[in-house]
């Protein structure tokens, strides 16, 4: 529960956009990540004033925004 899942999520968005021509879906993933990092971050990119979360919780928060 320590790894940052953002790279994997953005890779999935890139796959949707470039392999399957699903730009709307890719945009949703990217937007959800941008919104989530405004309030919380995993330990490797943590900043004061934000909520520290693990991999699973960060992923859940991104999925909730989608």
PDB file of N, CA, C and O in Angstrom:
ATOM      1  N   UNK A   1       0.830  -1.191   0.000  1.00  0.00           N
ATOM      2  CA  UNK A   1       0.000   0.000   0.000  1.00  0.00           C
ATOM      3  C   UNK A   1       0.874   1.255   0.000  1.00  0.00           C
ATOM      4  O   UNK A   1       0.459   2.307   0.487  1.00  0.00           O
ATOM      5  N   UNK A   2       2.091   1.138  -0.550  1.00  0.00           N
ATOM      6  CA  UNK A   2       3.025   2.264  -0.583  1.00  0.00           C
ATOM      7  C   UNK A   2       3.226   2.849  -1.980  1.00  0.00           C
ATOM      8  O   UNK A   2       3.590   4.017  -2.118  1.00  0.00           O
ATOM      9  N   UNK A   3       2.995   2.049  -3.004  1.00  0.00           N
ATOM     10  CA  UNK A   3       3.284   2.491  -4.372  1.00  0.00           C
ATOM     11  C   UNK A   3       2.292   3.552  -4.845  1.00  0.00           C
ATOM     12  O   UNK A   3       1.115   3.530  -4.486  1.00  0.00           O
ATOM     13  N   UNK A   4       2.791   4.467  -5.647  1.00  0.00           N
ATOM     14  CA  UNK A   4       1.960   5.497  -6.238  1.00  0.00           C
ATOM     15  C   UNK A   4       1.325   4.922  -7.511  1.00  0.00           C
ATOM     16  O   UNK A   4       2.050   4.497  -8.411  1.00  0.00           O
ATOM     17  N   UNK A   5       0.000   4.901  -7.605  1.00  0.00           N
ATOM     18  CA  UNK A   5      -0.664   4.290  -8.759  1.00  0.00           C
ATOM     19  C   UNK A   5      -0.881   5.227  -9.949  1.00  0.00           C
ATOM     20  O   UNK A   5      -1.477   4.821 -10.946  1.00  0.00           O
ATOM     21  N   UNK A   6      -0.412   6.461  -9.863  1.00  0.00           N
ATOM     22  CA  UNK A   6      -0.715   7.436 -10.905  1.00  0.00           C
ATOM     23  C   UNK A   6      -0.142   7.031 -12.258  1.00  0.00           C
ATOM     24  O   UNK A   6      -0.824   7.159 -13.274  1.00  0.00           O
ATOM     25  N   UNK A   7       1.087   6.550 -12.291  1.00  0.00           N
ATOM     26  CA  UNK A   7       1.697   6.137 -13.555  1.00  0.00           C
ATOM     27  C   UNK A   7       0.906   5.045 -14.245  1.00  0.00           C
ATOM     28  O   UNK A   7       0.713   5.087 -15.460  1.00  0.00           O
ATOM     29  N   UNK A   8       0.449   4.072 -13.483  1.00  0.00           N
ATOM     30  CA  UNK A   8      -0.338   2.979 -14.041  1.00  0.00           C
ATOM     31  C   UNK A   8      -1.668   3.501 -14.572  1.00  0.00           C
ATOM     32  O   UNK A   8      -2.116   3.096 -15.645  1.00  0.00           O
ATOM     33  N   UNK A   9      -2.295   4.399 -13.821  1.00  0.00           N
ATOM     34  CA  UNK A   9      -3.581   4.956 -14.251  1.00  0.00           C
ATOM     35  C   UNK A   9      -3.428   5.777 -15.524  1.00  0.00           C
ATOM     36  O   UNK A   9      -4.260   5.687 -16.427  1.00  0.00           O
ATOM     37  N   UNK A  10      -2.369   6.578 -15.601  1.00  0.00           N
ATOM     38  CA  UNK A  10      -2.148   7.377 -16.799  1.00  0.00           C
ATOM     39  C   UNK A  10      -1.783   6.501 -17.995  1.00  0.00           C
ATOM     40  O   UNK A  10      -2.111   6.838 -19.132  1.00  0.00           O
ATOM     41  N   UNK A  11      -1.111   5.388 -17.748  1.00  0.00           N
ATOM     42  CA  UNK A  11      -0.825   4.439 -18.829  1.00  0.00           C
ATOM     43  C   UNK A  11      -2.115   3.845 -19.374  1.00  0.00           C
ATOM     44  O   UNK A  11      -2.262   3.669 -20.584  1.00  0.00           O
ATOM     45  N   UNK A  12      -3.045   3.537 -18.484  1.00  0.00           N
ATOM     46  CA  UNK A  12      -4.346   3.013 -18.910  1.00  0.00           C
ATOM     47  C   UNK A  12      -5.098   4.065 -19.715  1.00  0.00           C
ATOM     48  O   UNK A  12      -5.733   3.740 -20.718  1.00  0.00           O
ATOM     49  N   UNK A  13      -5.031   5.322 -19.283  1.00  0.00           N
ATOM     50  CA  UNK A  13      -5.683   6.401 -20.026  1.00  0.00           C
ATOM     51  C   UNK A  13      -5.064   6.537 -21.419  1.00  0.00           C
ATOM     52  O   UNK A  13      -5.779   6.726 -22.404  1.00  0.00           O
ATOM     53  N   UNK A  14      -3.747   6.440 -21.496  1.00  0.00           N
ATOM     54  CA  UNK A  14      -3.069   6.532 -22.783  1.00  0.00           C
ATOM     55  C   UNK A  14      -3.470   5.376 -23.698  1.00  0.00           C
ATOM     56  O   UNK A  14      -3.649   5.566 -24.901  1.00  0.00           O
ATOM     57  N   UNK A  15      -3.609   4.185 -23.130  1.00  0.00           N
ATOM     58  CA  UNK A  15      -4.043   3.026 -23.907  1.00  0.00           C
ATOM     59  C   UNK A  15      -5.448   3.261 -24.460  1.00  0.00           C
ATOM     60  O   UNK A  15      -5.713   2.993 -25.632  1.00  0.00           O
ATOM     61  N   UNK A  16      -6.347   3.764 -23.611  1.00  0.00           N
ATOM     62  CA  UNK A  16      -7.709   4.032 -24.068  1.00  0.00           C
ATOM     63  C   UNK A  16      -7.710   5.049 -25.210  1.00  0.00           C
ATOM     64  O   UNK A  16      -8.411   4.882 -26.208  1.00  0.00           O
ATOM     65  N   UNK A  17      -6.913   6.103 -25.043  1.00  0.00           N
ATOM     66  CA  UNK A  17      -6.881   7.178 -26.032  1.00  0.00           C
ATOM     67  C   UNK A  17      -6.263   6.728 -27.361  1.00  0.00           C
ATOM     68  O   UNK A  17      -6.837   6.964 -28.423  1.00  0.00           O
ATOM     69  N   UNK A  18      -5.108   6.089 -27.303  1.00  0.00           N
ATOM     70  CA  UNK A  18      -4.353   5.812 -28.523  1.00  0.00           C
ATOM     71  C   UNK A  18      -4.621   4.448 -29.149  1.00  0.00           C
ATOM     72  O   UNK A  18      -4.478   4.290 -30.362  1.00  0.00           O
ATOM     73  N   UNK A  19      -5.003   3.466 -28.349  1.00  0.00           N
ATOM     74  CA  UNK A  19      -5.251   2.130 -28.905  1.00  0.00           C
ATOM     75  C   UNK A  19      -6.718   1.895 -29.232  1.00  0.00           C
ATOM     76  O   UNK A  19      -7.046   1.156 -30.160  1.00  0.00           O
ATOM     77  N   UNK A  20      -7.600   2.531 -28.462  1.00  0.00           N
ATOM     78  CA  UNK A  20      -9.026   2.257 -28.626  1.00  0.00           C
ATOM     79  C   UNK A  20      -9.843   3.481 -29.022  1.00  0.00           C
ATOM     80  O   UNK A  20     -11.067   3.401 -29.129  1.00  0.00           O
ATOM     81  N   UNK A  21      -9.173   4.619 -29.243  1.00  0.00           N
ATOM     82  CA  UNK A  21      -9.841   5.859 -29.645  1.00  0.00           C
ATOM     83  C   UNK A  21     -10.965   6.232 -28.679  1.00  0.00           C
ATOM     84  O   UNK A  21     -12.049   6.638 -29.097  1.00  0.00           O
ATOM     85  N   UNK A  22     -10.690   6.088 -27.379  1.00  0.00           N
ATOM     86  CA  UNK A  22     -11.666   6.418 -26.333  1.00  0.00           C
ATOM     87  C   UNK A  22     -11.165   7.637 -25.554  1.00  0.00           C
ATOM     88  O   UNK A  22     -10.817   7.540 -24.377  1.00  0.00           O
ATOM     89  N   UNK A  23     -11.137   8.766 -26.225  1.00  0.00           N
ATOM     90  CA  UNK A  23     -10.603   9.990 -25.624  1.00  0.00           C
ATOM     91  C   UNK A  23     -11.438  10.495 -24.456  1.00  0.00           C
ATOM     92  O   UNK A  23     -10.886  10.995 -23.476  1.00  0.00           O
ATOM     93  N   UNK A  24     -12.747  10.373 -24.542  1.00  0.00           N
ATOM     94  CA  UNK A  24     -13.620  10.831 -23.445  1.00  0.00           C
ATOM     95  C   UNK A  24     -13.305  10.069 -22.167  1.00  0.00           C
ATOM     96  O   UNK A  24     -13.204  10.663 -21.094  1.00  0.00           O
ATOM     97  N   UNK A  25     -13.152   8.766 -22.281  1.00  0.00           N
ATOM     98  CA  UNK A  25     -12.850   7.936 -21.121  1.00  0.00           C
ATOM     99  C   UNK A  25     -11.458   8.253 -20.572  1.00  0.00           C
ATOM    100  O   UNK A  25     -11.264   8.314 -19.357  1.00  0.00           O
ATOM    101  N   UNK A  26     -10.497   8.455 -21.463  1.00  0.00           N
ATOM    102  CA  UNK A  26      -9.141   8.810 -21.043  1.00  0.00           C
ATOM    103  C   UNK A  26      -9.144  10.156 -20.327  1.00  0.00           C
ATOM    104  O   UNK A  26      -8.479  10.323 -19.304  1.00  0.00           O
ATOM    105  N   UNK A  27      -9.888  11.107 -20.866  1.00  0.00           N
ATOM    106  CA  UNK A  27      -9.996  12.425 -20.231  1.00  0.00           C
ATOM    107  C   UNK A  27     -10.572  12.314 -18.821  1.00  0.00           C
ATOM    108  O   UNK A  27     -10.125  13.010 -17.909  1.00  0.00           O
ATOM    109  N   UNK A  28     -11.554  11.447 -18.645  1.00  0.00           N
ATOM    110  CA  UNK A  28     -12.169  11.247 -17.326  1.00  0.00           C
ATOM    111  C   UNK A  28     -11.150  10.752 -16.302  1.00  0.00           C
ATOM    112  O   UNK A  28     -11.112  11.233 -15.169  1.00  0.00           O
ATOM    113  N   UNK A  29     -10.339   9.799 -16.706  1.00  0.00           N
ATOM    114  CA  UNK A  29      -9.314   9.274 -15.804  1.00  0.00           C
ATOM    115  C   UNK A  29      -8.323  10.376 -15.436  1.00  0.00           C
ATOM    116  O   UNK A  29      -8.008  10.568 -14.262  1.00  0.00           O
ATOM    117  N   UNK A  30      -7.836  11.095 -16.442  1.00  0.00           N
ATOM    118  CA  UNK A  30      -6.852  12.149 -16.196  1.00  0.00           C
ATOM    119  C   UNK A  30      -7.425  13.257 -15.310  1.00  0.00           C
ATOM    120  O   UNK A  30      -6.740  13.745 -14.412  1.00  0.00           O
ATOM    121  N   UNK A  31      -8.652  13.650 -15.553  1.00  0.00           N
ATOM    122  CA  UNK A  31      -9.311  14.681 -14.745  1.00  0.00           C
ATOM    123  C   UNK A  31      -9.480  14.213 -13.308  1.00  0.00           C
ATOM    124  O   UNK A  31      -9.258  14.983 -12.373  1.00  0.00           O
ATOM    125  N   UNK A  32      -9.868  12.966 -13.126  1.00  0.00           N
ATOM    126  CA  UNK A  32     -10.065  12.418 -11.780  1.00  0.00           C
ATOM    127  C   UNK A  32      -8.765  12.387 -10.993  1.00  0.00           C
ATOM    128  O   UNK A  32      -8.759  12.658  -9.792  1.00  0.00           O
ATOM    129  N   UNK A  33      -7.668  12.060 -11.656  1.00  0.00           N
ATOM    130  CA  UNK A  33      -6.364  12.069 -10.994  1.00  0.00           C
ATOM    131  C   UNK A  33      -5.999  13.493 -10.589  1.00  0.00           C
ATOM    132  O   UNK A  33      -5.578  13.728  -9.456  1.00  0.00           O
ATOM    133  N   UNK A  34      -6.158  14.446 -11.509  1.00  0.00           N
ATOM    134  CA  UNK A  34      -5.840  15.842 -11.194  1.00  0.00           C
ATOM    135  C   UNK A  34      -6.641  16.348  -9.995  1.00  0.00           C
ATOM    136  O   UNK A  34      -6.100  17.041  -9.134  1.00  0.00           O
ATOM    137  N   UNK A  35      -7.922  16.005  -9.936  1.00  0.00           N
ATOM    138  CA  UNK A  35      -8.765  16.440  -8.824  1.00  0.00           C
ATOM    139  C   UNK A  35      -8.350  15.771  -7.513  1.00  0.00           C
ATOM    140  O   UNK A  35      -8.362  16.408  -6.460  1.00  0.00           O
ATOM    141  N   UNK A  36      -7.990  14.511  -7.573  1.00  0.00           N
ATOM    142  CA  UNK A  36      -7.641  13.766  -6.361  1.00  0.00           C
ATOM    143  C   UNK A  36      -6.347  14.275  -5.745  1.00  0.00           C
ATOM    144  O   UNK A  36      -6.254  14.379  -4.522  1.00  0.00           O
ATOM    145  N   UNK A  37      -5.348  14.595  -6.559  1.00  0.00           N
ATOM    146  CA  UNK A  37      -4.070  15.031  -5.982  1.00  0.00           C
ATOM    147  C   UNK A  37      -4.139  16.422  -5.367  1.00  0.00           C
ATOM    148  O   UNK A  37      -3.177  16.873  -4.744  1.00  0.00           O
ATOM    149  N   UNK A  38      -5.257  17.100  -5.535  1.00  0.00           N
ATOM    150  CA  UNK A  38      -5.430  18.396  -4.870  1.00  0.00           C
ATOM    151  C   UNK A  38      -5.703  18.237  -3.377  1.00  0.00           C
ATOM    152  O   UNK A  38      -5.480  19.166  -2.601  1.00  0.00           O
ATOM    153  N   UNK A  39      -6.191  17.053  -2.973  1.00  0.00           N
ATOM    154  CA  UNK A  39      -6.569  16.849  -1.571  1.00  0.00           C
ATOM    155  C   UNK A  39      -5.751  15.783  -0.855  1.00  0.00           C
ATOM    156  O   UNK A  39      -5.617  15.829   0.368  1.00  0.00           O
ATOM    157  N   UNK A  40      -5.209  14.834  -1.589  1.00  0.00           N
ATOM    158  CA  UNK A  40      -4.454  13.753  -0.937  1.00  0.00           C
ATOM    159  C   UNK A  40      -3.373  13.236  -1.871  1.00  0.00           C
ATOM    160  O   UNK A  40      -3.436  13.398  -3.090  1.00  0.00           O
ATOM    161  N   UNK A  41      -2.365  12.600  -1.248  1.00  0.00           N
ATOM    162  CA  UNK A  41      -1.256  12.047  -2.031  1.00  0.00           C
ATOM    163  C   UNK A  41      -0.673  10.832  -1.313  1.00  0.00           C
ATOM    164  O   UNK A  41      -0.787  10.684  -0.096  1.00  0.00           O
ATOM    165  N   UNK A  42      -0.050   9.974  -2.104  1.00  0.00           N
ATOM    166  CA  UNK A  42       0.691   8.862  -1.517  1.00  0.00           C
ATOM    167  C   UNK A  42       2.017   9.392  -0.979  1.00  0.00           C
ATOM    168  O   UNK A  42       2.430  10.503  -1.311  1.00  0.00           O
ATOM    169  N   UNK A  43       2.668   8.603  -0.160  1.00  0.00           N
ATOM    170  CA  UNK A  43       3.863   9.047   0.547  1.00  0.00           C
ATOM    171  C   UNK A  43       4.990   9.575  -0.316  1.00  0.00           C
ATOM    172  O   UNK A  43       5.710  10.480   0.105  1.00  0.00           O
ATOM    173  N   UNK A  44       5.163   9.036  -1.507  1.00  0.00           N
ATOM    174  CA  UNK A  44       6.284   9.449  -2.353  1.00  0.00           C
ATOM    175  C   UNK A  44       6.117  10.841  -2.945  1.00  0.00           C
ATOM    176  O   UNK A  44       7.105  11.459  -3.344  1.00  0.00           O
ATOM    177  N   UNK A  45       4.891  11.348  -3.011  1.00  0.00           N
ATOM    178  CA  UNK A  45       4.668  12.702  -3.537  1.00  0.00           C
ATOM    179  C   UNK A  45       3.898  13.565  -2.542  1.00  0.00           C
ATOM    180  O   UNK A  45       3.310  14.581  -2.912  1.00  0.00           O
ATOM    181  N   UNK A  46       3.907  13.157  -1.295  1.00  0.00           N
ATOM    182  CA  UNK A  46       3.158  13.858  -0.253  1.00  0.00           C
ATOM    183  C   UNK A  46       3.661  15.284  -0.050  1.00  0.00           C
ATOM    184  O   UNK A  46       4.859  15.549  -0.141  1.00  0.00           O
ATOM    185  N   UNK A  47       2.734  16.193   0.224  1.00  0.00           N
ATOM    186  CA  UNK A  47       3.049  17.570   0.566  1.00  0.00           C
ATOM    187  C   UNK A  47       2.265  17.954   1.808  1.00  0.00           C
ATOM    188  O   UNK A  47       1.145  17.486   2.010  1.00  0.00           O
ATOM    189  N   UNK A  48       2.854  18.808   2.641  1.00  0.00           N
ATOM    190  CA  UNK A  48       2.160  19.285   3.838  1.00  0.00           C
ATOM    191  C   UNK A  48       0.822  19.910   3.460  1.00  0.00           C
ATOM    192  O   UNK A  48       0.697  20.575   2.432  1.00  0.00           O
ATOM    193  N   UNK A  49      -0.161  19.685   4.300  1.00  0.00           N
ATOM    194  CA  UNK A  49      -1.485  20.245   4.086  1.00  0.00           C
ATOM    195  C   UNK A  49      -2.418  19.317   3.330  1.00  0.00           C
ATOM    196  O   UNK A  49      -3.612  19.594   3.214  1.00  0.00           O
ATOM    197  N   UNK A  50      -1.883  18.218   2.816  1.00  0.00           N
ATOM    198  CA  UNK A  50      -2.707  17.241   2.111  1.00  0.00           C
ATOM    199  C   UNK A  50      -2.859  15.992   2.960  1.00  0.00           C
ATOM    200  O   UNK A  50      -2.067  15.754   3.872  1.00  0.00           O
ATOM    201  N   UNK A  51      -3.864  15.202   2.666  1.00  0.00           N
ATOM    202  CA  UNK A  51      -4.093  13.962   3.409  1.00  0.00           C
ATOM    203  C   UNK A  51      -3.168  12.865   2.881  1.00  0.00           C
ATOM    204  O   UNK A  51      -3.150  12.603   1.678  1.00  0.00           O
ATOM    205  N   UNK A  52      -2.400  12.221   3.764  1.00  0.00           N
ATOM    206  CA  UNK A  52      -1.577  11.095   3.315  1.00  0.00           C
ATOM    207  C   UNK A  52      -2.447   9.842   3.166  1.00  0.00           C
ATOM    208  O   UNK A  52      -3.198   9.491   4.077  1.00  0.00           O
ATOM    209  N   UNK A  53      -2.345   9.184   2.037  1.00  0.00           N
ATOM    210  CA  UNK A  53      -3.120   7.968   1.786  1.00  0.00           C
ATOM    211  C   UNK A  53      -2.220   6.912   1.158  1.00  0.00           C
ATOM    212  O   UNK A  53      -1.145   7.215   0.641  1.00  0.00           O
ATOM    213  N   UNK A  54      -2.676   5.684   1.212  1.00  0.00           N
ATOM    214  CA  UNK A  54      -1.963   4.585   0.578  1.00  0.00           C
ATOM    215  C   UNK A  54      -2.453   4.367  -0.846  1.00  0.00           C
ATOM    216  O   UNK A  54      -3.347   5.064  -1.325  1.00  0.00           O
ATOM    217  N   UNK A  55      -1.858   3.398  -1.506  1.00  0.00           N
ATOM    218  CA  UNK A  55      -2.184   3.079  -2.894  1.00  0.00           C
ATOM    219  C   UNK A  55      -3.662   2.766  -3.076  1.00  0.00           C
ATOM    220  O   UNK A  55      -4.316   3.310  -3.965  1.00  0.00           O
ATOM    221  N   UNK A  56      -4.175   1.900  -2.242  1.00  0.00           N
ATOM    222  CA  UNK A  56      -5.563   1.466  -2.376  1.00  0.00           C
ATOM    223  C   UNK A  56      -6.531   2.633  -2.201  1.00  0.00           C
ATOM    224  O   UNK A  56      -7.445   2.804  -3.008  1.00  0.00           O
ATOM    225  N   UNK A  57      -6.339   3.435  -1.155  1.00  0.00           N
ATOM    226  CA  UNK A  57      -7.266   4.544  -0.896  1.00  0.00           C
ATOM    227  C   UNK A  57      -7.181   5.591  -2.003  1.00  0.00           C
ATOM    228  O   UNK A  57      -8.205   6.131  -2.421  1.00  0.00           O
ATOM    229  N   UNK A  58      -5.989   5.881  -2.477  1.00  0.00           N
ATOM    230  CA  UNK A  58      -5.849   6.839  -3.568  1.00  0.00           C
ATOM    231  C   UNK A  58      -6.612   6.342  -4.795  1.00  0.00           C
ATOM    232  O   UNK A  58      -7.328   7.106  -5.442  1.00  0.00           O
ATOM    233  N   UNK A  59      -6.453   5.068  -5.105  1.00  0.00           N
ATOM    234  CA  UNK A  59      -7.147   4.475  -6.248  1.00  0.00           C
ATOM    235  C   UNK A  59      -8.656   4.535  -6.078  1.00  0.00           C
ATOM    236  O   UNK A  59      -9.381   4.830  -7.029  1.00  0.00           O
ATOM    237  N   UNK A  60      -9.127   4.260  -4.882  1.00  0.00           N
ATOM    238  CA  UNK A  60     -10.552   4.335  -4.612  1.00  0.00           C
ATOM    239  C   UNK A  60     -11.095   5.753  -4.825  1.00  0.00           C
ATOM    240  O   UNK A  60     -12.169   5.938  -5.398  1.00  0.00           O
ATOM    241  N   UNK A  61     -10.349   6.732  -4.362  1.00  0.00           N
ATOM    242  CA  UNK A  61     -10.772   8.130  -4.503  1.00  0.00           C
ATOM    243  C   UNK A  61     -10.830   8.548  -5.967  1.00  0.00           C
ATOM    244  O   UNK A  61     -11.750   9.260  -6.372  1.00  0.00           O
ATOM    245  N   UNK A  62      -9.860   8.115  -6.762  1.00  0.00           N
ATOM    246  CA  UNK A  62      -9.881   8.411  -8.188  1.00  0.00           C
ATOM    247  C   UNK A  62     -11.097   7.758  -8.826  1.00  0.00           C
ATOM    248  O   UNK A  62     -11.801   8.389  -9.615  1.00  0.00           O
ATOM    249  N   UNK A  63     -11.348   6.498  -8.489  1.00  0.00           N
ATOM    250  CA  UNK A  63     -12.497   5.771  -9.071  1.00  0.00           C
ATOM    251  C   UNK A  63     -13.813   6.437  -8.685  1.00  0.00           C
ATOM    252  O   UNK A  63     -14.731   6.496  -9.504  1.00  0.00           O
ATOM    253  N   UNK A  64     -13.924   6.931  -7.476  1.00  0.00           N
ATOM    254  CA  UNK A  64     -15.143   7.604  -7.048  1.00  0.00           C
ATOM    255  C   UNK A  64     -15.405   8.848  -7.901  1.00  0.00           C
ATOM    256  O   UNK A  64     -16.559   9.169  -8.182  1.00  0.00           O
ATOM    257  N   UNK A  65     -14.363   9.541  -8.310  1.00  0.00           N
ATOM    258  CA  UNK A  65     -14.530  10.739  -9.122  1.00  0.00           C
ATOM    259  C   UNK A  65     -14.912  10.407 -10.564  1.00  0.00           C
ATOM    260  O   UNK A  65     -15.560  11.202 -11.244  1.00  0.00           O
ATOM    261  N   UNK A  66     -14.508   9.243 -11.011  1.00  0.00           N
ATOM    262  CA  UNK A  66     -14.868   8.822 -12.360  1.00  0.00           C
ATOM    263  C   UNK A  66     -16.366   8.574 -12.410  1.00  0.00           C
ATOM    264  O   UNK A  66     -16.896   8.207 -13.459  1.00  0.00           O
TER     265      UNK A  66
END
